[in-house]
Amino acid sequence: MTDNQILRPVAASERHMSLDVLRGLGVMGILAVNAVAFAMPMEVYMTPNLSPFPLTGAEGEAWWAVQTFFHFKFVTLFSMLFGVSILLVGGERSDKPRGALLRRRLGWLLVFGLIHGLLIWFGDILLLYAVTGFVVLLFRSWKPRTLFIVSIIVILLGSALAVLPMMALQHAPPETRAEVLAQMAMGGPAEVARAIALVKSGLAGAMAENTEAWIKVQVMSVTIIIWRTGALMMLGMALYKWGFLTGRAPTWVYGALVVVGAAGLWVTGLESREKLAINFAQPRSNGELQLGFEFLTLPITLGYASLAILLLKLDIARKLLNPLARLGQMAFTNYITQSIIMTTIFWGGRGLGYFGDASRVDLWMIVAAIWVLQLIWSPLWLSKFSMGPLEWVWRRLAYGKGLARA
């Protein structure tokens, strides 16, 4: 048999519904967080009180909901699931044909990430996933216990490095504190107004702003984000090998994580409320009020995953969650589609140019509409074809001519 006959995409009958449902949740949750970065300058995403819309009343509640229930939780879930896909595609390190296939897939994902980030939207995660994947694939044959221990150590170290310097800065002399905060500043209202005007000015301005923001994102990715992303991919591998992500762990484990996750949400909800109350004053906002966010995001994410897996043990829930599973089965297509829709609405020169004009309340309505659209169109597409259009292109490039259309 040829490699193309041996190597093929996962058939529908071989898919784990839990993985597709979790992937669907990841894609939907990521949009809720990214929406403000589609609609406003990156400075507003990083520093919420720079928004043209004051964070009071419903606007503040809209920010609080995203920060508490969504921020970093779903990209954490998505990163773990990407680690699972590395394992499923690449197999053990001793499997040379599958390892070669995995490297081809990651190579093409890198190309897709460059196209998406430079030509559509700067906040792309595909490039980061591809680069990180080339490193993480080296560890896919590790025992789950080793993967788990290493990943947790890296995640905890990263969280500590993110929050402890800001906590120390709270106790620094006022002159030192002011100097450091000035160096860290993302810009003020004038910078936000400049970016909004540039994006609304036309295609050239929008592309210039996108490129500048993309470069900033890449610098953060290769210096900071890549470590946590790689650790989460390794954690996903461990949880898959243990059977946690496919529903084979004891029921009490899922129940306990749901309780822990709920407690984590309570803590981070209080922190987010206090951030609003002090108008994101630094260094406290990113210091002591960031502790729960840094150290409880993973337990909350595992709580979300556990709740979904428990629901899938009920027949009626499996039927109700089927559209979400189909959305997750087309995660690549739906992720890129979200970028196309959002930039068409907000970016100038290639869209309607409403950049800077939508409040967070408005964004919630747009996000909900896209969720509904994708929950409808994903099952419809998969009733006719075996995979999403971009999934087919990606696999066609990786597998070669042996892949059928449907």
C-alpha positions in Angstrom: 0.0 0.0 0.0 1.1 3.6 -0.6 1.4 6.2 2.1 -1.7 7.9 0.7 -3.7 4.7 1.2 -2.4 4.2 4.7 -2.6 7.9 5.8 -6.1 9.4 5.7 -8.2 11.8 7.7 -10.2 10.5 10.6 -13.5 9.1 9.4 -16.8 10.3 10.9 -17.3 7.0 12.7 -13.9 7.3 14.4 -14.4 10.8 15.8 -14.9 11.5 19.5 -17.9 13.7 19.9 -16.5 15.2 23.1 -13.4 16.5 21.3 -15.6 18.1 18.6 -17.9 19.7 21.2 -15.0 21.1 23.2 -13.4 22.3 19.9 -16.7 24.0 19.1 -16.8 25.7 22.5 -13.3 26.8 22.0 -14.0 28.5 18.7 -17.1 30.2 20.0 -15.5 31.4 23.2 -12.4 32.8 21.3 -14.7 35.0 19.2 -16.3 36.5 22.4 -12.8 37.5 23.6 -11.5 38.6 20.2 -14.5 40.7 19.3 -13.2 43.9 20.8 -9.8 43.5 19.0 -11.7 43.2 15.7 -13.7 46.4 16.5 -11.2 48.6 18.3 -7.4 49.2 18.4 -5.2 46.6 20.1 -4.6 49.2 22.9 -8.2 49.0 23.9 -8.0 45.2 24.1 -4.9 45.4 26.3 -6.1 48.4 28.4 -9.9 48.4 28.6 -10.4 51.8 30.1 -8.9 53.3 26.8 -12.2 52.4 25.1 -14.1 55.2 23.5 -17.1 53.9 25.4 -16.9 54.4 29.2 -17.0 51.1 31.1 -20.1 52.0 33.2 -23.6 50.4 33.3 -24.2 47.8 30.6 -20.9 48.5 29.0 -19.1 47.6 32.2 -21.2 44.5 32.6 -20.4 43.4 29.0 -16.6 43.7 29.8 -17.1 41.9 33.1 -18.9 39.0 31.5 -16.1 38.5 28.9 -13.3 38.9 31.4 -14.9 36.5 34.0 -16.3 33.7 31.8 -14.4 33.8 28.6 -11.0 35.6 28.7 -8.2 33.1 28.2 -10.5 30.2 29.2 -11.3 29.1 25.6 -8.0 29.7 24.0 -6.6 27.5 26.8 -9.1 24.8 25.9 -8.3 25.2 22.2 -4.6 25.0 22.8 -5.0 21.7 24.7 -7.1 20.3 21.9 -4.4 21.3 19.4 -2.0 19.2 21.4 -4.5 16.3 21.0 -4.5 16.8 17.2 -0.7 16.6 17.1 -1.0 13.3 18.9 -3.8 12.0 16.7 -2.2 13.0 13.4 1.5 12.2 14.3 1.1 9.1 16.4 4.2 7.9 18.2 7.6 9.4 17.3 8.6 6.0 15.9 5.8 6.2 13.3 7.8 8.0 10.5 5.1 8.3 7.8 2.7 9.9 10.3 5.4 12.1 11.6 6.1 13.3 8.1 2.4 14.0 7.6 2.2 15.9 10.8 5.1 18.1 9.8 3.5 18.8 6.4 0.2 19.8 8.1 2.1 22.1 10.5 4.0 23.6 7.6 0.8 24.4 5.7 -0.8 25.7 8.9 2.1 28.1 9.2 1.4 29.4 5.6 -2.3 29.8 6.5 -1.3 31.7 9.6 0.8 34.1 7.7 -1.9 34.7 5.1 -4.6 35.1 7.8 -2.5 37.4 10.1 -1.0 39.7 7.4 -4.0 39.9 5.0 -7.1 39.4 7.2 -6.5 40.0 10.9 -3.5 40.5 13.1 -4.7 38.5 16.0 -4.1 35.1 14.2 -3.2 32.1 16.4 -2.5 29.6 13.6 1.1 30.8 13.1 1.8 30.5 16.8 0.2 27.0 16.9 2.3 25.9 13.9 5.6 27.1 15.3 4.8 25.7 18.8 3.6 22.5 17.2 7.0 21.9 15.6 8.5 21.9 19.0 5.8 20.0 20.9 5.7 17.1 18.4 9.1 16.1 19.8 7.5 15.2 23.1 4.3 13.4 21.9 5.6 9.9 22.9 6.3 11.0 26.5 4.2 9.2 29.2 1.1 11.2 30.2 2.5 11.7 33.8 5.6 13.3 32.4 3.7 15.5 30.0 1.4 16.5 32.8 4.1 17.4 35.3 6.2 19.4 32.8 3.2 21.3 31.5 1.9 22.2 35.0 5.4 23.4 36.1 5.7 25.6 33.0 2.2 27.0 33.4 2.7 27.8 37.0 6.1 29.4 36.4 4.6 31.5 33.6 1.7 32.7 35.8 4.1 33.6 38.6 6.3 35.6 36.3 3.3 37.4 34.9 1.9 38.6 38.2 4.6 38.7 40.9 6.6 41.6 39.3 3.5 43.7 39.3 2.7 42.8 42.9 6.3 43.8 43.8 5.8 47.1 41.9 2.9 47.9 44.2 5.4 48.2 47.1 8.1 50.0 45.1 8.9 53.7 45.7 6.5 56.0 43.9 9.1 57.4 41.5 10.2 53.8 40.5 6.5 52.8 40.1 5.7 55.8 37.9 8.8 55.2 35.7 8.0 51.5 35.2 4.3 52.1 34.5 5.2 54.8 31.9 7.5 52.3 30.1 4.7 49.7 30.1 2.0 52.0 28.9 0.3 50.9 25.6 -0.5 54.5 24.6 -3.3 56.8 25.6 -6.6 58.1 24.1 -4.6 60.0 21.4 -3.1 56.7 20.2 -6.5 55.0 20.2 -8.0 57.9 18.1 -5.1 57.8 15.7 -5.5 54.0 15.1 -9.3 54.4 14.6 -8.8 57.1 12.1 -6.1 55.1 10.2 -8.2 52.0 9.9 -11.3 54.0 8.8 -9.3 55.9 6.2 -9.3 53.1 3.6 -7.5 49.9 2.6 -3.9 51.3 2.8 -4.5 52.6 6.3 -6.2 49.5 7.5 -3.5 47.3 6.2 -0.8 49.5 7.7 -2.4 49.3 11.2 -3.0 45.5 10.8 0.7 45.0 9.9 1.9 47.1 12.8 -0.4 45.2 15.3 0.6 41.9 13.8 4.3 42.6 14.4 3.5 43.4 18.1 1.6 40.2 18.4 4.4 38.1 17.0 6.9 39.7 19.4 4.7 38.8 22.3 4.1 35.3 20.9 7.7 34.2 20.4 8.9 35.7 23.7 6.0 35.1 26.1 2.9 33.3 24.8 4.7 30.4 23.2 5.7 28.9 26.5 2.2 28.7 27.9 0.8 27.6 24.6 3.3 24.7 24.3 2.7 23.6 27.9 -1.1 23.6 27.2 -0.6 21.4 24.1 1.4 19.0 26.2 -1.3 19.0 28.9 -3.9 18.2 26.2 -1.8 15.2 25.2 -1.6 14.0 28.7 -5.3 14.4 29.3 -6.1 12.6 26.1 -3.8 9.7 26.9 -5.5 9.4 30.3 -8.9 9.3 28.6 -10.1 12.5 30.4 -11.0 14.4 27.2 -12.9 11.4 25.8 -15.1 10.8 28.8 -13.3 7.8 30.2 -12.2 9.3 33.5 -14.3 8.5 36.7 -17.5 10.6 36.9 -16.4 12.0 40.3 -13.3 13.6 38.7 -15.5 15.6 36.3 -17.9 16.5 39.1 -15.1 17.7 41.3 -13.6 19.8 38.5 -17.0 21.4 37.8 -17.1 22.5 41.5 -13.5 23.8 41.5 -14.2 25.6 38.2 -17.3 27.3 39.6 -15.3 28.4 42.7 -12.7 29.8 40.4 -15.3 31.8 38.4 -16.5 33.3 41.7 -13.0 34.4 42.6 -12.2 35.8 39.2 -15.6 37.5 39.0 -14.9 39.4 42.2 -11.5 40.4 40.9 -13.0 41.6 37.6 -15.6 43.6 39.6 -12.8 45.3 41.6 -10.8 46.1 38.5 -13.9 48.0 37.2 -14.3 49.8 40.5 -10.7 51.1 40.6 -10.8 51.9 36.8 -7.9 49.4 36.1 -5.4 51.4 38.2 -1.9 49.9 38.0 -0.1 48.1 39.3 -2.9 46.7 41.5 -5.1 45.7 38.5 -2.4 43.5 36.9 -0.9 42.6 40.3 -3.0 41.3 43.2 -6.2 41.5 41.2 -4.6 39.3 38.5 -3.8 36.4 40.8 -7.1 34.5 40.3 -7.0 35.1 36.6 -3.4 33.7 36.3 -3.8 30.7 38.6 -7.5 29.8 38.2 -7.9 30.0 34.4 -6.8 26.4 33.9 -9.1 24.9 36.7 -12.0 26.9 35.2 -11.3 25.7 31.7 -11.1 22.1 33.0 -14.4 22.7 34.8 -16.0 23.8 31.5 -14.7 20.8 29.8 -15.9 18.5 32.6 -19.4 19.9 32.4 -19.6 19.4 28.7 -18.3 15.8 29.0 -20.8 15.0 31.8 -23.7 16.4 29.6 -22.6 14.2 26.8 -23.3 11.2 28.9 -27.0 12.1 28.5 -28.7 11.1 25.3 -30.8 14.2 25.1 -27.8 16.4 25.6 -25.9 14.6 22.9 -28.7 15.5 20.5 -28.8 19.1 21.6 -25.1 19.5 21.4 -24.8 17.9 17.9 -24.7 21.4 16.2 -21.9 22.4 18.5 -20.0 19.3 17.6 -20.4 20.0 13.9 -19.2 23.6 14.5 -16.1 22.1 16.2 -15.6 19.6 13.4 -15.2 22.6 11.1 -13.2 24.6 13.6 -10.6 25.8 11.1 -13.2 27.1 8.6 -15.3 28.7 11.3 -12.3 30.4 12.9 -11.3 32.0 9.6 -14.9 32.8 8.8 -15.2 34.7 12.0 -12.3 36.9 11.0 -13.7 37.5 7.6 -17.1 38.5 8.9 -15.7 40.8 11.7 -13.2 42.6 9.5 -15.9 43.0 6.8 -18.0 44.8 9.4 -15.3 46.9 11.1 -12.3 47.5 8.9 -12.1 50.3 6.3 -11.2 49.8 2.7 -12.3 46.1 2.6 -15.4 46.4 4.7 -18.1 48.7 6.2 -15.6 50.7 8.2 -17.4 50.7 11.6 -14.0 50.4 13.4 -14.3 52.2 16.8 -18.0 52.7 16.5 -19.4 49.6 18.3 -19.7 49.3 22.0 -19.1 46.1 23.9 -22.8 45.7 24.2 -23.1 46.0 20.4 -20.3 43.4 20.1 -22.2 40.9 22.2 -25.1 41.0 19.8 -22.8 40.6 16.8 -21.0 37.7 18.5 -24.3 36.0 19.3 -25.5 36.4 15.7 -22.3 34.7 14.4 -22.6 31.9 16.9 -26.2 31.2 15.7 -25.1 31.4 12.0 -22.2 29.0 12.5 -24.4 26.6 14.6 -26.8 26.5 11.7 -24.5 26.4 8.7 -22.0 23.8 10.1 -24.5 20.9 10.3 -25.9 21.9 6.9 -22.5 21.8 5.3 -21.5 18.5 6.9 -24.8 16.9 5.8 -23.4 17.3 2.2 -19.7 17.0 2.7 -17.4 15.1 5.0 -15.4 18.1 6.2 -15.4 21.9 6.0 -14.0 23.7 3.0 -10.8 24.9 4.6 -10.3 21.6 6.3 -10.5 20.0 2.9 -7.9 22.4 1.4 -5.6 21.8 4.4 -5.8 18.1 4.2 -5.6 18.1 0.4 -2.3 19.9 0.7 -1.0 17.6 3.4 -2.2 14.3 2.1 -1.8 14.8 -1.6 -4.1 13.6 -4.4 -5.4 10.6 -2.6 -8.0 12.7 -0.6 -11.6 12.7 -2.0 -13.8 15.8 -1.8 -16.5 14.2 0.4 
